[in-house]
């Protein structure tokens, strides 16, 4: 009986010891997790906001919080905008609304759809004659943009993807800037990040344009970019061999041709972040295309370390602008 009792006590003690060991292991794991979370939190403070899409929890996009709509210039230049689209009916309405709500009196707006089967055509038909559109199979986004601009006569050009949005007053502001700065050929501005439901999740403000950095990394937010017709005439078109980095290729060719860029001190558009976007779905293709562009520009393919070193000064300036804006020292 004594042996039996002793065995039972030993078994219970072993069980208690096992549970204590497990608790200690769990506590260590929790401590490491908390340490990692604190490190991640600290790293977020230093992560470049221009490449950090989700910066805070979703909140309503307050359009009235941005700069007021400026007055139109006396002579309103013609602006042409093309939206390439394919099976994006979920977002396309908001894109179209953001352009038509500009109430810009000299606008040519065209949606070039790739033959969508998700209700896009019905959505476009419902717009009547307020927009120009065509739905037919194409060879990808670059081809669709070129098709959309074919035969269009305008002084200012841009393309806006079917999940992005312009902010109020963007077209009037761009028209005024081009009027007042005849030597500038391409402009872009600050961006807002929104989620799939249209809620704001981040913002990015940018320092002045820096051509050398652009050879290593594309920091220009495409949805905010506008250019003069003379740029298109010189470059001919979007290069259809690119399916991911076509905007960076266009920008680099414009820079190589001597066209002048300017970053505008205003939030111009919203970039939508969602699981189906091409940016996330075709990263491998994009990596190869970016490698091709760096080789063409620099004459060699830089390592990740060389890229980080080359863009570090611009990233530092962008962080300074970001926190200057966050702290209310910079107003846009």
N, C-alpha and C positions, 0 to 999 in steps of 0.2 A: 504493500500500500504506500509506504514511504517513497519507494522508487517511482511508483506511478505518479505520485504527487509532485515529486521532483522533476520528472519528465514533463509534466504539464506546465509547471512553473517555467522551465527552460524554454518550452515551445512558445509560451506567452511572451517571455522576455525577448526571444528571437523575433517574434512578430512585432513587438514594440520597437525593437532596434531597426527592423526593416522599414517600418513606417517613418521613424525618425530620419533614417538615411534618405528615404524618398522625399520627405519634407525639406531636408537640407538641399537636395538636388533641385527640387522645384524652386526653392528660394534663390539659389544661385542662378538658375535660368531666368527668373524674374528680374534679378538684379542686372544680369547682362542685357536683357531685353530693354529695361529702363535706361541703361547706359547707352544702348544703341539708339533708342528713341531720342534721347537728349542730343546725341551726336547728329542724328538725322535732322532734328529741329535746328541745331546750330548750322548745319550745312545748307539748309534752306535759306538762311539769311544771306549766304554768300553765293547761292546758285544764280546764274544770270537770268533775270526775270524775262528777258526776251525769248528764252528757250524753256521757260517754266510755265506751262500752260495753266495748271490748276494750282493757284496760289492761295485760295481761301475757299470756304464753303460757298456753294451756290447762293446768289442773292439776286433779287429782281434787277433787271437792266433798266436803269433810270435814264432815259434819253434826255430828260430835261436837265440832268446834272452836267452835261457837257457844254462846251462853248456855244453861244447863241448863233443862229443862222445869220450869216452876213448878207448885206445887200448885194444884188447882182450888179455886175459891171454894166456900163451904158451900152456897150456893144457886146452882146452875149456870144461867145465863141461856141461853135458846134462841138458837142462831146459825143463820142461813140463808145458804148460799153457793150461788151459781149459776155454772155454767161454760157460756158460750156456745161452741159448737164447730161447725166445718165442715171436713171433710176433714183432720183433724189427728190421725189415729190414731197417727201416728209418735210424738207427744208426749203424747197424752191419758192413757195409762196412768200416766206419771210424775206428771201433775197430780192424777189421782184418788188415787194412792197417797199423795201428800204430804198430802192432806186426811184420808183415812181413818186414816193413821198418827198423826194427832193424838190418836186415842182419846178424842175429846171426847164425853161421854155425852149431850149434849142438842143434837144437830146435825141439821139438815135440809140434805142436799146433793143438788142437782139438776143434771144435765147436759142442756142444751137444744141439741140437734143440729139443724143445718139441712138434714137429708136427705143426709148424706154417703154417698159410694159408694166409700170407701177401706178398708172393714173396721171402721169406727167402730161400726156397729150390732152387729156380732158381738162386738166388745170390750165394749160396754155390756151385752149379754145375758149375757156371761160373769161379770159382777159380781153377778148374782142380785139379791137384795133389799137389798144393802148400800148401794145408791144409788137415787135416783129419776132417771128419764130419759125423754126423748121425742125422737123423730127425725121431723121434718117440715119442709117448706120454710118459710122465713121471709123477712122483708124486710131481713135484715141483722143485725149484731151487737146493735145497740140494741134492736131488736124481740125478738131472742132472749132478752136479759136480762129485758125486761119480761114476756115469756111465762113465764120461769122463776120469777119472783117472784109471779106471779098467784095470789092466794088463799093465800099463805104467811103464817103467823103466827109471828113471832119478835121477839125484843128487839134483836138485833144482826144486821146484814146486810152482805154483801160479794159481789162477783163476782170470780172468778179465771179469766183466759183459759186456753184449752186447751193452751197451750204454757208456762205459768208454773207455779211451785211454791211452796207454803208451806214455811217452815222449821219444824223440830220445836219444839213448845211455843207456837206463835203464838196459837192459839185460847185456851189457858188464860191466857196473858199479857194478851191483849185483854180477856177476860172480867173478870179481876182489875182491870185499869185502869178499865174502865167502872164497876165496882162502887165503886171508891175515889174516882172523880171524877164524881159525878152531873151536874156542870155542863158536862162535855165531851160534844160530840155526834158528832164525826168524828175518827178517829185514823189515823195512818200511821206508818211507820218506815223504817229503813235497808233498802237493797236489795243483792242480790248479782246480778251478771251471769253467765249461763251460756251456753255455745254450744249448737249443735244436738245435740251428743252428751252434754250434761249436765255438761260440765267447766266449772269456774269460770274466768272470764276478767277479772273486775273486781269492785269493791265501791264503794258510794257511801254515805257518811254525811251526814246533813243537820243543819243548825242548826235553831233553833226556827222555828216557823211565822211567816210574814210575809205578811200579807194584801195589802199594796200591791204587792209583787213579783208575786204571783199574778195580778194584773190584766194583767200584761205577758207572763208566761211561766208555763206549767204545769210546776212542778218536783216535784209530788207523785207518788210512784211508785204508780200505781193498784193494782198487785198487792198492796200492803201496806195498802190503805185499808179501814177498817170504819166503819160508821155506825149510829146508833140508829134504831129504827123510826120515831120521830117526824120524822126528817129525810125519810124516804121518804113519809110521810103528807103532809108539807107540800109537797114537790116533785112528788108524784104518780107520777113515773116518770122513766126515762131518755128524753131527747128523741130521738125516732126520726128526726128530720130530720138528725141528725149521724151520720156514719159513721166518723169518725176521732177527733174531739175530743169525743166524748160524755162522757168522764170529766171533762174540763176544764169543759165546760158545766155538768155536775152540781155540780162543786165550786164554781164561781162563783155559781150560783144559791143554793147552800147558804150561801155567805159573804154574799151580798146579803140573805138572809133572816135573818141574824143568828146563825146557828149557830156554835158555838165549835169550833175545831180544836186538836189537840195532836199534835206530833211525838213519837213514843215512842222512848226510848233503847235500841232493840233492833233487830237484823236480823230482819225478819219474813218475807221472801219472796225468790224468785229470778225475775228477768226473763230470759227466753230470747231470745238474739240469733240470728237465722237468716235466710236469704235470702227465705223465703216469707212472713215475717211481714207483717201488714198495715201496720205502721208504715213499712216501707220501700216497699211496693208502691203505696201510695196517697198519696204525699207531696203531690202537686198538689192533691188533694181536701182534704187536711189543711191546707195553706197557706190555702186559701180559708175553711175553717171557723174557723181561728185568727184570720184577719182579721175575720170576722164577730163573733167573741166580743170581740176588742179594741175594735171599734167600739161594740158594745153596752155594754161596761164603761166605756170611757174617753170615749166621745162622739166619737172620732176614730180614724183608723188611724195608729198611730205608725210612723215610719221605722225601719229596722234600727238606725240610730245611736241613736235615742230609746229603743228597746228595750234595747240594750246598756247605755246609761247608766242606765236605770231599774233593771235587774237587777244592775248591777255591785256594789253593796254586799252583796247576798245571795250572789252568786257568790264574793266575797272571803271572806265568813264560811264558805261551804261549803268552799272551799279550805283555810281554817284548820282546820276540823273534820277534813277528810280527812287532812291531814298530821299533825294531832295524833293521829289514830287510827293512821296508818301508823307513827308513831314511838313508839307505845305510851303516849302521854300520856293518851289517852282509851280507856276500856275499854267494850266492848259485848258 
